Amino acid sequence: MDCRFCHTSAEKSSFAGIPATSTCMKCHNIIWKESPALEPVRESWRTGKPLNWWRVHDLPDHVYFNHSVHLAKGISCLQCHGQVNEMPLVSKKNTLHMQWCLECHRHPEKNLSPKEEVFNMHWKKPENITEMQKELSKKYNVKTVQNCTACHR
C-alpha cells in the first residue's frame, strides 16, 4: 500500500497528514475488522468522534521537519520510518534524534532513492547504488544542509 493512501499531504506539505476514520475503514472494514486493537477506530466510525491518535514520531516543538522537501529530494519513507508495511503495529525504526538526522544531513547521497520509488516499500537498492546515488544527488540538487536554522526554528 502506498503511504499516500493514509498520509495524503506528505508530498505537498511539511506535515504528512493524519487520516480520517473513513480512510482507516476503507481497509479495516475488511482487514482485521474484529481485532480488539481496532475498537477505537470502529467506535470513531460509529460515533463520528475523531480518533485520538498516538504519535509514533513526535518531534519536539522546536524542531521543524518538512516531509515534502525530503520526498522531493529522493529520501524515501523507508529511510526514517522503516518497513511500516511489515509492522503489525507501527513503531519507531529510528530515533529521529538530532545526531541521527545530522548523520543523514552530512552524507545525504547515501540515503537517496529515485523519486518514483520513495513510496515503494518493496524497492530494493540495485548493485550500482553508489553510482546511482551520486547521479541522483546532482539531478535533485541535494545539498549537505547542516545549519541550525534548517531544523530549529
C-alpha positions as CSV (number, residue, x, y, z in Angstrom):
1,M,0.0,0.0,0.0
2,D,1.3,3.4,-0.9
3,C,2.0,5.7,2.1
4,R,-0.1,8.5,0.5
5,F,-3.2,6.4,0.8
6,C,-3.3,7.4,4.5
7,H,-0.9,10.4,4.5
8,T,-2.3,12.5,1.8
9,S,-0.4,15.7,2.3
10,A,3.2,14.2,2.6
11,E,4.2,15.4,-0.9
12,K,2.6,18.9,-0.6
13,S,3.2,19.9,3.0
14,S,5.6,19.8,5.9
15,F,3.0,17.6,7.7
16,A,2.3,14.1,6.3
17,G,-1.3,14.3,7.5
18,I,-3.4,12.2,9.8
19,P,-6.0,10.0,8.1
20,A,-9.7,10.4,8.8
21,T,-11.5,7.4,10.3
22,S,-13.2,6.9,7.0
23,T,-9.8,6.3,5.4
24,C,-8.9,3.7,8.0
25,M,-12.3,2.0,7.5
26,K,-11.6,1.6,3.7
27,C,-9.4,-1.3,4.7
28,H,-10.3,-2.1,8.3
29,N,-13.9,-3.0,7.5
30,I,-12.4,-6.0,5.7
31,I,-8.9,-6.5,7.2
32,W,-8.7,-7.2,11.0
33,K,-12.3,-6.0,11.3
34,E,-12.8,-7.9,14.6
35,S,-9.4,-7.0,16.1
36,P,-9.7,-5.7,19.7
37,A,-6.9,-3.2,18.9
38,L,-9.0,-1.6,16.3
39,E,-12.0,-1.0,18.5
40,P,-11.2,2.7,18.9
41,V,-11.4,3.0,15.1
42,R,-14.7,1.2,14.9
43,E,-16.0,3.4,17.8
44,S,-14.9,6.6,16.0
45,W,-16.7,5.3,12.9
46,R,-19.9,4.6,14.8
47,T,-20.0,7.8,16.8
48,G,-18.4,10.2,14.3
49,K,-16.0,11.3,17.1
50,P,-12.4,11.8,15.7
51,L,-9.7,9.3,16.7
52,N,-7.3,10.3,19.4
53,W,-4.1,9.5,17.6
54,W,-0.9,8.3,19.3
55,R,2.1,9.8,17.5
56,V,4.9,7.4,16.8
57,H,7.3,10.1,15.9
58,D,6.6,13.2,18.0
59,L,9.3,15.7,17.4
60,P,9.9,18.5,20.0
61,D,8.2,21.8,19.3
62,H,11.5,23.5,18.5
63,V,12.2,21.0,15.7
64,Y,10.9,21.7,12.2
65,F,10.7,18.8,9.7
66,N,9.3,19.1,6.2
67,H,8.1,15.9,4.6
68,S,7.6,17.4,1.2
69,V,11.2,18.7,0.9
70,H,12.7,15.3,1.9
71,L,10.5,13.4,-0.5
72,A,11.3,15.8,-3.4
73,K,15.0,15.2,-2.8
74,G,14.6,11.4,-3.0
75,I,14.5,10.5,0.7
76,S,12.1,7.6,0.9
77,C,9.6,6.9,3.7
78,L,11.7,3.8,4.5
79,Q,14.7,5.8,5.5
80,C,13.0,7.2,8.6
81,H,10.0,5.1,9.2
82,G,11.3,1.6,8.2
83,Q,9.3,-1.2,6.7
84,V,5.9,0.0,8.0
85,N,4.1,-2.3,5.7
86,E,5.6,-5.3,7.7
87,M,4.8,-3.9,11.2
88,P,1.8,-5.3,12.9
89,L,1.7,-2.1,14.9
90,V,3.7,0.9,13.7
91,S,6.7,1.5,15.9
92,K,9.9,3.6,15.7
93,K,12.6,2.2,13.5
94,N,14.9,5.1,14.1
95,T,15.2,7.6,17.0
96,L,15.0,10.7,14.8
97,H,17.2,12.3,17.5
98,M,19.4,15.1,16.3
99,Q,22.6,13.0,15.9
100,W,20.7,10.5,13.7
101,C,19.3,13.3,11.5
102,L,22.7,15.0,11.3
103,E,24.3,11.8,10.0
104,C,21.9,11.9,7.1
105,H,22.4,15.6,6.6
106,R,26.2,15.2,6.5
107,H,26.0,12.5,3.8
108,P,22.6,12.7,2.2
109,E,23.7,11.0,-1.0
110,K,23.9,7.7,0.9
111,N,20.1,7.8,1.5
112,L,18.8,8.8,-1.9
113,S,16.3,6.8,-3.9
114,P,14.7,7.6,-7.3
115,K,11.7,9.9,-6.7
116,E,9.4,7.4,-8.3
117,E,10.5,4.9,-5.6
118,V,10.2,7.0,-2.4
119,F,6.8,5.5,-1.6
120,N,7.6,1.9,-2.7
121,M,8.0,-0.2,0.4
122,H,9.4,-3.1,-1.7
123,W,12.1,-1.1,-3.6
124,K,15.5,-2.8,-3.4
125,K,18.7,-0.9,-3.9
126,P,20.5,-2.0,-7.1
127,E,24.1,-3.2,-7.1
128,N,25.2,0.1,-8.6
129,I,23.5,2.1,-5.8
130,T,26.6,4.3,-5.0
131,E,26.9,5.5,-8.6
132,M,23.1,5.9,-8.9
133,Q,23.0,8.0,-5.6
134,K,25.8,10.3,-6.9
135,E,23.7,10.9,-10.1
136,L,20.5,11.4,-8.1
137,S,22.3,13.9,-5.8
138,K,23.2,16.0,-8.8
139,K,19.8,15.5,-10.5
140,Y,17.9,16.5,-7.4
141,N,20.4,19.3,-6.4
142,V,20.9,17.7,-2.9
143,K,23.0,19.8,-0.5
144,T,24.5,18.9,2.9
145,V,22.3,21.2,5.0
146,Q,23.8,21.5,8.4
147,N,23.0,25.0,9.6
148,C,21.0,25.0,12.8
149,T,18.1,27.1,11.4
150,A,17.3,24.4,8.9
151,C,15.6,22.3,11.6
152,H,15.5,24.6,14.6
153,R,13.0,27.5,14.2
